[in-house]
Amino acid sequence: MKAAVVVCSDSIYNGENEDTSGKIIVQKLQELELGNIDYLVVPDEVKEIQQALSHL
């Protein structure tokens, strides 16, 4: 099974803040032994989000 965690945040994308919730979700998915987990941080812009999702 494949999973993806997509964090949509301008401040995290720009390095102004650190993502904690997305990393916790990835950790929980790893505990469930999901082998293929994508983790992406994208700006909070519709086109950027759509583009990121289309590549998953």
Secondary structure, 3 states (H helix, E strand, C coil): CEEEEEEECHHHHCCCCCCCHHHHHHHHHHHCCCCEEEEEEECCCHHHHHHHHHCC
